[in-house]
Amino acid sequence: MRTITHWIGGKPENGTSGGTAPVWNPATGVQQAEVALADAADVDTAVRSAAAAFDEWSRSSLSARTKVLFAFREIVNARIGELAEVVSDEHGKVVADARGEVQRGLEVVEFACGIPSLLKGDFSDQVSAGVDVHSFREPLGVCVGITPFNFPVMVPMWMHPVAIACGNTFVLKPSERDPSASLLVAQMWADAGLPDGVFTVVQGDRTAVDALLDHDDVAAVSFVGSTPIARYIHERATATGKRVQALGGAKNHAVVLPDAPLDFAAEHLVAAAFGSAGERCMAISAAVAVGGPGDELVAAVAEKARAVKVGPGRDATSEMGPVVTAAARDRIVGLIGTGEAQGATLTVDGRGLTVPGHEDGFFVGPTVIDGVTTDMDVYREEIFGPVLSVVRASDVDEAIALINANPYGNGTAIFTSSGEAARRFQRGVRVGMIGVNVPIPVPMAYYSFGGWKDSLFGQSHIHGPEGVTFYTRAKVVTTRWPQVAAAGAAGFHFPTAT
């Protein structure tokens, strides 16, 4: 059985005695590897290695850092297919979708390649007689990323390229469900010339997470995952004085107004709900049908949902793969049954789907549940599977109120031909990322990603300008170079400009 290791000090490391966990192939239901789980001693070794590397890397020139970043970008781009296949084999998403994930991660690398401009400070000449002021930003130290299973390449790349470009060292704790991509990325950093210890991978579960959160040499923590864990990460890490950005769960709504092109809206709803088997933090999980055409919208969505080609990720004809584990499948199936029991209508039922040749795979078919109300479990819970709930609203204002009453505020979308309705919607919803006729409004790398309410703990969104701010801290220097003979006497009053 292949063992997936840590990456410490620029090379693979087996660790000590934290045990192992199984890594499955979701399409076949067969265990394909085991991953080493770090204990507190492994975490301490990893963080100390990163802390030792910080001193030299933080003093490296911007040109030296960008040289490594540009080389890393070229290596990742050349091996994008290899990365995508690794992701598909452990996560289950189709290879084309995995390639898209790597590409969106590359955009953050490209953003970080511009770090000399992003770290430029300010200068004010002659703020007082013979006095100048300038500012600059310094790296923090050892930064940690704790990332989810659903994007094993893209989400870590929201973090480590920016952190490293800013002069920090970085310790990644990926999901133990699909850990192999992290080691491939570590090798790519090494091939790009990144010094040993600047990028580290610690595999593990909660034991490793807690050890990272408590370690004295960790300066900052970035997290993406569920809301309960995001809250826990934020509380525990801030209690030890660390800087924290913790992105939580989501219940993303797509509002469809009567003036929206019906076929266009239905097609994009299906893609946004069932792409990657719904295992996206920006997936549309609730469609809000506004006004009279709701039945027609549900019929169009149902027809397209039934046509989705479900199969293994390595099959080029597959449009949707399995979910990540048997436990995830069983939870999703259970929530579908709960929705039916609570009075919703199963317009398309994805339970019991069997893929020929992959009968033991973790498959759930596209599911459309109509007549959902806000008190039902399928609406209240983050299902994280290929399930689209349809709720009804009489007008756009009722739809806005419905979205604002939800505890999550990650992403939302509106389908409409009305600029006035779109403007009212985008100003009225209390959500961090909004799409107008764009169902998955993930910002480009030069903007920052993040939600509101229970979708974010901490004040910083991730990557983009806020990422640079998060991974650095400011210094302001006030300078005078007096001619000794002409220097005046020092005063005891508070200094003011003269």
C-alpha positions as CSV (number, residue, x, y, z in Angstrom):
1,M,0.0,0.0,0.0
2,R,1.5,3.4,-1.1
3,T,2.1,5.8,1.8
4,I,1.6,9.5,1.2
5,T,4.2,11.4,3.4
6,H,4.9,14.8,4.7
7,W,7.3,17.3,3.1
8,I,9.7,18.8,5.5
9,G,13.0,20.6,4.9
10,G,12.8,20.2,1.2
11,K,12.2,16.4,1.0
12,P,9.6,13.7,1.8
13,E,9.4,12.7,5.5
14,N,7.5,9.7,6.9
15,G,7.1,11.3,10.4
16,T,7.0,9.5,13.7
17,S,4.0,7.6,15.1
18,G,0.8,9.5,14.3
19,G,-0.7,6.6,12.4
20,T,-2.2,6.6,9.0
21,A,-5.6,7.1,7.3
22,P,-7.0,5.5,4.1
23,V,-7.2,7.4,0.8
24,W,-9.9,6.1,-1.5
25,N,-10.6,6.2,-5.2
26,P,-14.1,7.6,-5.2
27,A,-15.0,6.2,-8.6
28,T,-14.2,2.6,-7.6
29,G,-14.7,2.6,-3.9
30,V,-11.3,1.0,-3.5
31,Q,-8.5,2.2,-1.1
32,Q,-5.6,3.3,-3.2
33,A,-3.2,4.6,-0.6
34,E,-2.7,5.6,3.0
35,V,-1.6,9.0,4.3
36,A,0.7,9.5,7.3
37,L,-0.9,11.5,10.1
38,A,1.3,13.9,11.9
39,D,1.6,13.9,15.7
40,A,2.7,16.9,17.7
41,A,6.3,16.0,17.3
42,D,6.0,16.0,13.5
43,V,4.3,19.4,13.6
44,D,7.1,20.8,15.8
45,T,9.7,19.5,13.4
46,A,8.0,21.0,10.5
47,V,7.3,24.4,12.0
48,R,10.9,24.6,13.4
49,S,12.2,23.9,9.9
50,A,10.0,26.6,8.5
51,A,11.1,29.1,11.2
52,A,14.7,28.4,10.5
53,A,14.2,29.1,6.8
54,F,12.3,32.3,7.5
55,D,15.3,34.4,8.4
56,E,17.1,34.0,5.1
57,W,14.0,34.0,2.9
58,S,12.5,37.1,4.5
59,R,15.7,39.0,3.7
60,S,15.8,37.8,0.1
61,S,15.4,40.4,-2.6
62,L,12.2,40.9,-4.4
63,S,13.9,40.0,-7.6
64,A,15.1,36.7,-6.1
65,R,11.5,35.9,-5.0
66,T,9.9,36.8,-8.3
67,K,12.5,34.6,-10.1
68,V,11.3,31.6,-8.1
69,L,7.7,32.5,-8.6
70,F,8.0,32.8,-12.3
71,A,9.8,29.5,-12.5
72,F,7.1,27.9,-10.3
73,R,4.4,29.3,-12.6
74,E,6.0,27.7,-15.7
75,I,6.5,24.3,-14.0
76,V,2.9,24.2,-12.8
77,N,1.6,25.2,-16.2
78,A,3.7,22.6,-17.9
79,R,2.4,19.9,-15.6
80,I,-1.2,21.0,-15.3
81,G,-2.5,17.7,-16.8
82,E,-0.6,15.6,-14.2
83,L,-1.9,17.7,-11.3
84,A,-5.4,17.4,-12.7
85,E,-5.2,13.6,-12.9
86,V,-4.0,13.3,-9.3
87,V,-6.9,15.5,-8.1
88,S,-9.4,13.5,-10.1
89,D,-8.1,10.1,-8.8
90,E,-8.5,11.2,-5.1
91,H,-11.3,13.7,-5.1
92,G,-13.4,12.2,-7.9
93,K,-14.1,15.3,-10.0
94,V,-13.7,15.0,-13.7
95,V,-10.3,15.8,-15.2
96,A,-11.5,18.8,-17.1
97,D,-12.9,20.3,-13.9
98,A,-9.7,19.6,-12.1
99,R,-7.7,21.3,-14.9
100,G,-9.9,24.4,-14.3
101,E,-9.1,24.3,-10.6
102,V,-5.4,24.3,-11.3
103,Q,-5.8,27.1,-13.8
104,R,-7.6,29.3,-11.3
105,G,-4.8,28.5,-8.8
106,L,-2.2,29.6,-11.4
107,E,-3.9,33.0,-11.6
108,V,-3.0,33.6,-8.0
109,V,0.6,32.6,-8.8
110,E,0.6,35.1,-11.6
111,F,-0.8,37.8,-9.3
112,A,2.0,37.0,-6.8
113,C,4.6,37.4,-9.5
114,G,3.8,41.1,-9.3
115,I,4.9,41.3,-5.7
116,P,7.5,44.1,-6.3
117,S,4.6,46.4,-7.2
118,L,2.2,45.0,-4.5
119,L,4.7,45.7,-1.7
120,K,5.6,49.3,-2.7
121,G,5.3,51.6,0.3
122,D,4.6,55.3,0.5
123,F,6.9,58.3,0.9
124,S,6.1,61.8,2.0
125,D,8.9,64.4,1.6
126,Q,9.3,67.3,4.1
127,V,6.4,66.6,6.3
128,S,8.1,68.9,8.7
129,A,11.3,70.9,8.5
130,G,13.9,68.4,7.5
131,V,11.7,65.5,8.3
132,D,10.5,62.7,5.8
133,V,8.1,59.8,6.4
134,H,8.0,56.5,4.5
135,S,6.2,53.2,5.0
136,F,6.9,49.6,4.0
137,R,5.5,46.1,4.8
138,E,7.3,43.2,6.4
139,P,6.5,39.5,6.4
140,L,5.1,37.8,9.5
141,G,7.1,34.6,9.8
142,V,5.7,31.1,9.6
143,C,2.2,31.1,8.1
144,V,-0.1,28.0,8.1
145,G,-2.7,27.0,5.6
146,I,-5.4,24.4,6.6
147,T,-7.3,23.5,3.5
148,P,-10.4,21.4,2.4
149,F,-10.8,18.4,0.2
150,N,-12.9,20.0,-2.5
151,F,-10.0,22.0,-4.1
152,P,-6.7,20.4,-3.2
153,V,-4.7,22.6,-5.6
154,M,-6.6,25.8,-6.0
155,V,-7.5,26.7,-2.4
156,P,-3.9,26.2,-1.1
157,M,-2.7,28.3,-4.1
158,W,-5.0,31.1,-2.8
159,M,-2.6,31.1,0.2
160,H,1.0,29.9,-0.3
161,P,2.1,31.9,-3.5
162,V,1.1,35.2,-1.8
163,A,2.5,34.3,1.6
164,I,5.8,33.1,0.1
165,A,6.1,36.1,-2.3
166,C,5.7,38.4,0.7
167,G,8.7,36.8,2.4
168,N,7.0,34.3,4.7
169,T,7.5,30.6,5.0
170,F,4.5,28.4,4.7
171,V,3.2,25.2,6.2
172,L,0.3,23.5,4.4
173,K,-2.0,21.0,6.2
174,P,-4.1,19.6,3.4
175,S,-7.2,17.5,3.7
176,E,-6.3,13.9,4.5
177,R,-9.0,12.8,2.0
178,D,-7.0,13.9,-1.1
179,P,-3.4,14.7,0.0
180,S,-1.2,13.7,-2.9
181,A,-1.5,16.9,-4.9
182,S,0.2,18.8,-2.0
183,L,3.4,16.7,-2.4
184,L,3.4,17.2,-6.1
185,V,3.2,21.0,-5.6
186,A,6.0,20.8,-3.0
187,Q,8.2,19.1,-5.5
188,M,7.4,21.8,-8.1
189,W,8.4,24.5,-5.6
190,A,11.7,22.7,-5.1
191,D,12.2,22.4,-8.8
192,A,11.6,26.2,-9.1
193,G,14.5,26.9,-6.8
194,L,12.6,27.6,-3.6
195,P,15.0,27.1,-0.6
196,D,14.4,24.1,1.7
197,G,11.9,24.8,4.5
198,V,10.1,27.7,2.8
199,F,7.2,25.4,1.7
200,T,6.3,22.6,4.0
201,V,3.5,20.0,4.0
202,V,2.2,18.3,7.1
203,Q,-0.4,15.6,6.5
204,G,-2.8,14.9,9.3
205,D,-6.1,15.3,11.1
206,R,-7.3,17.3,14.1
207,T,-4.2,16.4,16.1
208,A,-2.0,18.1,13.5
209,V,-4.4,21.1,13.3
210,D,-4.4,21.7,17.0
211,A,-0.6,21.4,17.2
212,L,-0.3,24.1,14.5
213,L,-2.8,26.4,16.1
214,D,-1.0,26.2,19.4
215,H,2.6,26.4,18.2
216,D,4.5,29.4,19.4
217,D,6.4,29.9,16.1
218,V,3.2,30.1,13.9
219,A,2.4,33.7,13.2
220,A,-0.7,33.4,11.0
221,V,-3.4,30.8,10.0
222,S,-5.5,30.7,6.8
223,F,-8.4,28.3,6.7
224,V,-11.1,27.2,4.3
225,G,-13.8,24.7,5.4
226,S,-17.0,24.3,7.2
227,T,-18.4,27.1,9.5
228,P,-18.1,25.1,12.8
229,I,-14.5,24.4,12.1
230,A,-13.8,27.9,10.9
231,R,-15.2,29.3,14.1
232,Y,-13.1,26.8,16.1
233,I,-9.9,27.7,14.2
234,H,-10.5,31.4,14.7
235,E,-11.2,31.2,18.4
236,R,-8.3,28.8,19.2
237,A,-5.7,30.6,17.0
238,T,-6.6,34.1,18.0
239,A,-6.4,33.0,21.7
240,T,-2.7,32.4,21.2
241,G,-2.2,35.8,19.4
242,K,-2.1,34.6,15.8
243,R,-3.5,36.4,12.8
244,V,-6.4,34.4,11.4
245,Q,-8.5,34.4,8.3
246,A,-11.1,31.5,8.4
247,L,-13.5,31.1,5.6
248,G,-16.6,29.0,6.5
249,G,-19.5,27.3,4.9
250,A,-22.1,28.5,2.3
251,K,-25.7,28.3,1.2
252,N,-25.5,30.0,-2.2
253,H,-28.7,31.2,-3.7
254,A,-29.4,31.9,-7.4
255,V,-32.4,34.2,-8.0
256,V,-34.2,33.8,-11.3
257,L,-36.5,36.6,-12.2
258,P,-39.4,36.2,-14.7
259,D,-37.6,38.3,-17.3
260,A,-34.5,36.0,-17.4
261,P,-33.9,33.9,-20.5
262,L,-35.3,30.6,-19.2
263,D,-33.1,28.2,-21.1
264,F,-30.0,30.2,-20.3
265,A,-30.8,30.3,-16.6
266,A,-31.7,26.6,-16.4
267,E,-28.5,25.5,-18.1
268,H,-26.3,27.6,-15.8
269,L,-28.2,26.5,-12.7
270,V,-27.5,22.9,-13.6
271,A,-23.8,23.5,-14.2
272,A,-23.5,25.5,-11.0
273,A,-25.4,23.0,-8.9
274,F,-23.9,19.7,-10.2
275,G,-20.4,20.6,-11.4
276,S,-17.9,18.8,-9.2
277,A,-20.8,16.9,-7.7
278,G,-21.8,20.1,-5.9
279,E,-18.7,19.9,-3.7
280,R,-17.8,23.6,-4.2
281,C,-18.1,26.3,-1.6
282,M,-19.5,28.5,-4.4
283,A,-21.9,25.9,-5.8
284,I,-25.5,27.0,-6.2
285,S,-27.5,24.9,-3.8
286,A,-30.8,27.0,-3.6
287,A,-32.6,28.3,-6.6
288,V,-35.1,31.1,-5.9
289,A,-37.8,31.1,-8.5
290,V,-39.5,34.5,-8.6
291,G,-43.0,35.0,-9.9
292,G,-45.2,33.0,-12.2
293,P,-42.6,31.1,-14.4
294,G,-41.3,29.0,-11.5
295,D,-42.9,25.8,-12.7
296,E,-41.4,26.2,-16.2
297,L,-38.0,26.9,-14.6
298,V,-38.2,23.7,-12.5
299,A,-39.2,21.6,-15.6
300,A,-36.3,23.0,-17.6
301,V,-33.8,22.4,-14.8
302,A,-35.1,18.9,-14.3
303,E,-34.8,18.0,-18.0
304,K,-31.2,19.2,-18.0
305,A,-30.4,17.5,-14.7
306,R,-31.5,14.1,-16.0
307,A,-29.2,14.5,-19.0
308,V,-26.1,15.1,-17.0
309,K,-23.5,12.3,-17.8
310,V,-22.3,10.9,-14.4
311,G,-19.2,8.7,-14.4
312,P,-15.6,8.3,-13.3
313,G,-13.5,11.4,-13.4
314,R,-10.9,9.8,-15.8
315,D,-13.7,9.2,-18.4
316,A,-13.6,12.2,-20.8
317,T,-17.3,11.9,-21.5
318,S,-18.2,12.3,-17.8
319,E,-19.7,15.6,-16.8
320,M,-20.0,14.8,-13.1
321,G,-18.0,12.4,-11.0
322,P,-18.6,10.7,-7.6
323,V,-18.5,12.4,-4.2
324,V,-15.4,12.1,-2.2
325,T,-16.2,9.3,0.3
326,A,-18.8,6.8,1.2
327,A,-19.6,8.8,4.3
328,A,-20.3,11.9,2.2
329,R,-22.5,9.9,-0.1
330,D,-24.5,8.5,2.8
331,R,-25.0,11.9,4.4
332,I,-26.2,13.4,1.1
333,V,-28.6,10.5,0.5
334,G,-29.9,10.9,4.0
335,L,-30.7,14.6,3.5
336,I,-32.5,14.0,0.3
337,G,-34.7,11.5,2.1
338,T,-35.3,14.0,4.9
339,G,-36.4,16.6,2.4
340,E,-38.9,14.2,1.0
341,A,-40.1,13.3,4.4
342,Q,-40.6,17.0,5.4
343,G,-42.9,17.6,2.4
344,A,-40.7,18.7,-0.5
345,T,-41.1,17.2,-4.0
346,L,-38.3,15.1,-5.5
347,T,-38.5,16.3,-9.1
348,V,-35.3,14.5,-9.9
349,D,-34.0,11.8,-7.5
350,G,-30.3,11.0,-7.6
351,R,-30.4,8.3,-5.0
352,G,-29.4,4.8,-6.0
353,L,-27.5,5.8,-9.1
354,T,-25.2,3.0,-10.4
355,V,-22.5,3.6,-12.9
356,P,-21.8,0.4,-15.0
357,G,-18.3,-0.9,-14.2
358,H,-18.1,1.3,-11.1
359,E,-20.8,-0.2,-9.0
360,D,-18.9,0.4,-5.7
361,G,-18.1,4.0,-6.5
362,F,-19.4,6.8,-4.3
363,F,-22.0,8.2,-6.7
364,V,-25.1,10.3,-6.1
365,G,-27.0,11.6,-9.2
366,P,-28.2,15.1,-9.8
367,T,-31.1,15.8,-7.5
368,V,-33.7,18.6,-7.8
369,I,-36.1,19.2,-4.9
370,D,-39.0,21.5,-5.4
371,G,-41.4,23.1,-2.9
372,V,-38.6,23.6,-0.4
373,T,-39.2,25.9,2.6
374,T,-36.7,27.7,4.8
375,D,-37.4,25.4,7.8
376,M,-36.5,22.2,6.0
377,D,-33.2,20.5,6.6
378,V,-32.3,20.5,2.9
379,Y,-32.4,24.3,3.0
380,R,-30.9,24.9,6.4
381,E,-27.9,22.6,6.1
382,E,-24.9,22.9,3.8
383,I,-25.4,19.6,1.9
384,F,-22.2,19.8,-0.2
385,G,-23.5,17.4,-2.8
386,P,-25.4,17.4,-6.1
387,V,-28.7,18.6,-4.7
388,L,-30.5,21.7,-5.9
389,S,-33.4,23.0,-3.7
390,V,-36.0,25.2,-5.3
391,V,-37.8,27.9,-3.1
392,R,-40.3,30.4,-4.3
393,A,-40.6,34.2,-3.9
394,S,-43.1,36.7,-5.2
395,D,-40.6,39.4,-6.2
396,V,-37.0,40.5,-6.0
397,D,-37.4,42.2,-2.7
398,E,-38.8,39.0,-1.1
399,A,-35.8,37.1,-2.6
400,I,-33.4,39.6,-1.1
401,A,-35.0,39.3,2.3
402,L,-34.8,35.5,2.0
403,I,-31.1,35.5,1.3
404,N,-30.4,38.1,4.0
405,A,-32.2,35.9,6.6
406,N,-29.8,33.0,5.9
407,P,-26.9,32.8,8.3
408,Y,-24.4,32.3,5.4
409,G,-23.2,35.1,3.2
410,N,-20.6,33.6,0.8
411,G,-21.9,33.9,-2.8
412,T,-25.1,34.6,-4.6
413,A,-26.4,35.3,-8.2
414,I,-29.3,36.8,-10.0
415,F,-30.6,35.9,-13.5
416,T,-32.4,38.9,-15.1
417,S,-32.6,41.2,-18.1
418,S,-33.3,44.2,-15.9
419,G,-30.4,46.4,-14.9
420,E,-32.5,48.1,-12.3
421,A,-33.4,44.8,-10.6
422,A,-29.7,43.7,-10.7
423,R,-28.5,46.9,-9.2
424,R,-31.2,46.7,-6.4
425,F,-30.1,43.1,-5.8
426,Q,-26.4,43.7,-5.6
427,R,-26.8,46.6,-3.2
428,G,-29.4,44.9,-1.1
429,V,-28.0,41.4,-0.4
430,R,-25.6,41.0,2.5
431,V,-23.3,38.6,0.7
432,G,-19.6,38.9,-0.1
433,M,-19.6,37.8,-3.8
434,I,-22.3,38.5,-6.3
435,G,-22.9,37.4,-9.8
436,V,-25.2,39.0,-12.3
437,N,-26.1,36.3,-14.9
438,V,-22.9,34.6,-13.6
439,P,-23.9,31.7,-11.2
440,I,-20.4,31.1,-9.7
441,P,-18.9,34.6,-9.2
442,V,-15.4,33.6,-8.0
443,P,-13.3,36.7,-8.3
444,M,-10.2,36.9,-10.4
445,A,-6.9,36.7,-8.4
446,Y,-6.4,40.5,-8.4
447,Y,-9.6,40.8,-6.3
448,S,-10.1,39.1,-3.0
449,F,-12.3,36.1,-2.2
450,G,-14.5,35.9,0.8
451,G,-18.0,36.0,2.3
452,W,-19.9,37.7,5.1
453,K,-21.7,36.5,8.2
454,D,-21.1,32.9,9.1
455,S,-19.0,32.4,5.9
456,L,-16.0,34.4,7.3
457,F,-14.3,34.6,10.7
458,G,-11.7,37.3,10.9
459,Q,-11.5,40.5,8.9
460,S,-9.5,39.5,5.8
461,H,-10.7,37.9,2.6
462,I,-8.2,35.7,0.9
463,H,-5.7,36.2,-2.0
464,G,-5.7,39.5,-4.0
465,P,-4.9,42.8,-2.2
466,E,-6.3,41.6,1.1
467,G,-4.0,38.6,0.9
468,V,-1.0,40.8,0.7
469,T,-2.2,42.8,3.6
470,F,-2.9,39.7,5.6
471,Y,0.6,38.2,5.1
472,T,2.5,41.4,6.0
473,R,2.5,44.1,8.6
474,A,3.3,47.7,8.2
475,K,6.1,49.9,9.5
476,V,6.2,53.7,9.3
477,V,9.5,55.4,9.6
478,T,9.9,59.1,10.4
479,T,13.4,60.4,9.5
480,R,15.5,63.5,10.2
481,W,19.1,64.0,9.1
482,P,20.1,67.2,10.9
483,Q,23.2,69.2,10.4
484,V,24.7,69.0,13.9
485,A,25.8,72.6,14.1
486,A,22.3,73.8,13.0
487,A,20.3,71.4,15.1
488,G,17.8,73.0,17.5
489,A,17.2,72.0,21.1
490,A,14.9,69.1,21.7
491,G,11.5,70.1,23.2
492,F,9.4,68.3,25.8
493,H,6.1,69.1,24.1
494,F,4.3,66.7,21.7
495,P,6.0,66.9,18.3
496,T,4.1,68.9,15.6
497,A,4.9,69.9,12.0
498,T,6.6,73.2,11.6
